[in-house]
Amino acid sequence: MALAGKLSLEGCNIVVTGGARGIGLDIARSAREAGAHVVIADIDASLGESAAKEIGGSTIALDVTDPASVRDVVTRLAREHGRLHGWVNNAGIVRNAPAEDTPDEDWRSVMAVNLDGTFWCCREAGRHMLAQGGGVIVNIASMSGLVSNRPQCQAAYNTSKAGVIMLTKSLAGEWAGRGIRVNSVSPGYTATPLLEQVRAQKPDWAAVWQSETPMARPAEPSEIAAVVVFLLSDASSYMTGSNVVVDGGYTVW
Ligand SMILES: NC(=O)c1ccc[n+]([C@@H]2O[C@H](COP(=O)([O-])OP(=O)(O)OC[C@H]3O[C@@H](n4cnc5c(N)ncnc54)[C@H](O)[C@@H]3O)[C@@H](O)[C@H]2O)c1
């Protein structure tokens, strides 16, 4: 098949967690442009509703930290759509605090969304994909899973994202022989509401981020989404267990 055909997601059902805004919304939009039917699964139901309307997809309320509701959502989507071709674990949160001052609840909530939530979704979507004979999972990790980026202190976030990278490799090895590919994407600083929140609290950090990024700018969410669509598509058919770093060169220094 020609490359354009391999890159197409025509006829595929793709679920994007945290797809109501930021990187997830651009993943949803790009997958839609590639021909997929996209389901935005987000904790913010009303934002999910307007995002789905904007891109011409559908939406379902989901809190990835709740394993029972993840199971229910997968069961419901499978009943409504049949085959789930692809699942993108993008929902994520960040808390910044020096390690010695990190409140218990901040550590727990970051782990609950970023790592536990990614596992609950992989497990439930993976179970369904094993039964249907294959599928593709893409986990959104971070360059912070590879380097402890400065100047912010975010031990919980960095650790959760390192866990996502290793979870990806573990599942890729377990499921490769049964038709499921599992890869992760590790963005660098990306212009989203999440980055904006951090920047609003600490205006002087942006200059450090820029000076430590060889390309000297944040990514646009669409620059992350393009790589995710590639990983969802047959153009990446020999890739599993990979962590694709999209960071404007941050990790070369
Ligand atoms: N923005 C960056 O600089 C950057 C860099 C590296 C990695 N990332 C990662 O990319 C992903 C998306 O980040 P973003 O910047 O677009 O964030 P964002 O805050 O702009 O959007 C996150 C989305 O996730 C949803 N969400 C949060 N908790 C949820 C939960 N428990 N269940 C379901 N949905 C939930 C939110 O409602 C929101 O729609 C995250 O995993 C983040 O860690 C972001």
The ligand as an SDF file (V2000), in Angstrom:
LIG
                    3D

 44 48  0  0  0  0  0  0  0  0999 V2000
    1.8620   20.8780   27.7540 N   0  0  0  0  0  0  0  0  0  0  0  0
    3.0900   20.4090   27.9100 C   0  0  0  0  0  0  0  0  0  0  0  0
    4.0880   21.1720   27.9320 O   0  0  0  0  0  0  0  0  0  0  0  0
    3.3190   18.9240   28.0360 C   0  0  0  0  0  0  0  0  0  0  0  0
    4.6390   18.4430   27.9200 C   0  0  0  0  0  0  0  0  0  0  0  0
    4.8800   17.0790   28.0320 C   0  0  0  0  0  0  0  0  0  0  0  0
    3.8180   16.2100   28.2400 C   0  0  0  0  0  0  0  0  0  0  0  0
    2.5490   16.6950   28.3480 N   0  0  0  0  0  0  0  0  0  0  0  0
    1.4730   15.7260   28.5740 C   0  0  0  0  0  0  0  0  0  0  0  0
    0.5150   15.8170   27.5470 O   0  0  0  0  0  0  0  0  0  0  0  0
   -0.7800   15.4730   28.0570 C   0  0  0  0  0  0  0  0  0  0  0  0
   -1.7720   16.5880   27.7380 C   0  0  0  0  0  0  0  0  0  0  0  0
   -1.3000   17.7780   28.3530 O   0  0  0  0  0  0  0  0  0  0  0  0
   -1.9280   19.2160   28.0470 P   0  0  0  0  0  0  0  0  0  0  0  0
   -0.8220   20.1920   28.2040 O   0  0  0  0  0  0  0  0  0  0  0  0
   -2.7080   19.1870   26.7880 O   0  0  0  0  0  0  0  0  0  0  0  0
   -2.9270   19.3390   29.3250 O   0  0  0  0  0  0  0  0  0  0  0  0
   -4.2720   20.1760   29.5420 P   0  0  0  0  0  0  0  0  0  0  0  0
   -4.3780   20.4080   31.0060 O   0  0  0  0  0  0  0  0  0  0  0  0
   -4.3340   21.3510   28.6350 O   0  0  0  0  0  0  0  0  0  0  0  0
   -5.3930   19.1160   29.1000 O   0  0  0  0  0  0  0  0  0  0  0  0
   -5.5670   17.9260   29.8300 C   0  0  0  0  0  0  0  0  0  0  0  0
   -6.9300   17.3310   29.5800 C   0  0  0  0  0  0  0  0  0  0  0  0
   -7.0340   16.1480   30.4160 O   0  0  0  0  0  0  0  0  0  0  0  0
   -8.2870   16.1440   31.0910 C   0  0  0  0  0  0  0  0  0  0  0  0
   -8.1730   15.3960   32.3480 N   0  0  0  0  0  0  0  0  0  0  0  0
   -7.5100   15.7560   33.4840 C   0  0  0  0  0  0  0  0  0  0  0  0
   -7.6870   14.8240   34.4280 N   0  0  0  0  0  0  0  0  0  0  0  0
   -8.4590   13.8530   33.8850 C   0  0  0  0  0  0  0  0  0  0  0  0
   -8.9870   12.6200   34.3760 C   0  0  0  0  0  0  0  0  0  0  0  0
   -8.7840   12.2270   35.6520 N   0  0  0  0  0  0  0  0  0  0  0  0
   -9.7120   11.8410   33.5390 N   0  0  0  0  0  0  0  0  0  0  0  0
   -9.9580   12.2470   32.2670 C   0  0  0  0  0  0  0  0  0  0  0  0
   -9.5230   13.4020   31.7560 N   0  0  0  0  0  0  0  0  0  0  0  0
   -8.7700   14.2020   32.5580 C   0  0  0  0  0  0  0  0  0  0  0  0
   -8.5870   17.6420   31.3080 C   0  0  0  0  0  0  0  0  0  0  0  0
   -9.9900   17.8570   31.5450 O   0  0  0  0  0  0  0  0  0  0  0  0
   -8.0910   18.2470   30.0010 C   0  0  0  0  0  0  0  0  0  0  0  0
   -9.0960   18.2350   29.0050 O   0  0  0  0  0  0  0  0  0  0  0  0
   -0.5830   15.2150   29.5510 C   0  0  0  0  0  0  0  0  0  0  0  0
   -0.4250   13.8360   29.7920 O   0  0  0  0  0  0  0  0  0  0  0  0
    0.6970   15.9580   29.8660 C   0  0  0  0  0  0  0  0  0  0  0  0
    1.3710   15.4420   30.9880 O   0  0  0  0  0  0  0  0  0  0  0  0
    2.2730   18.0290   28.2480 C   0  0  0  0  0  0  0  0  0  0  0  0
  1  2  1  0
  2  3  2  0
  2  4  1  0
  4  5  1  0
  4 44  2  0
  5  6  2  0
  6  7  1  0
  7  8  2  0
  8  9  1  0
  8 44  1  0
  9 10  1  0
  9 42  1  0
 10 11  1  0
 11 12  1  0
 11 40  1  0
 12 13  1  0
 13 14  1  0
 14 15  2  0
 14 16  1  0
 14 17  1  0
 17 18  1  0
 18 19  2  0
 18 20  1  0
 18 21  1  0
 21 22  1  0
 22 23  1  0
 23 24  1  0
 23 38  1  0
 24 25  1  0
 25 26  1  0
 25 36  1  0
 26 27  1  0
 26 35  1  0
 27 28  2  0
 28 29  1  0
 29 30  1  0
 29 35  2  0
 30 31  1  0
 30 32  2  0
 32 33  1  0
 33 34  2  0
 34 35  1  0
 36 37  1  0
 36 38  1  0
 38 39  1  0
 40 41  1  0
 40 42  1  0
 42 43  1  0
M  CHG  2   8   1  16  -1
M  END
$$$$
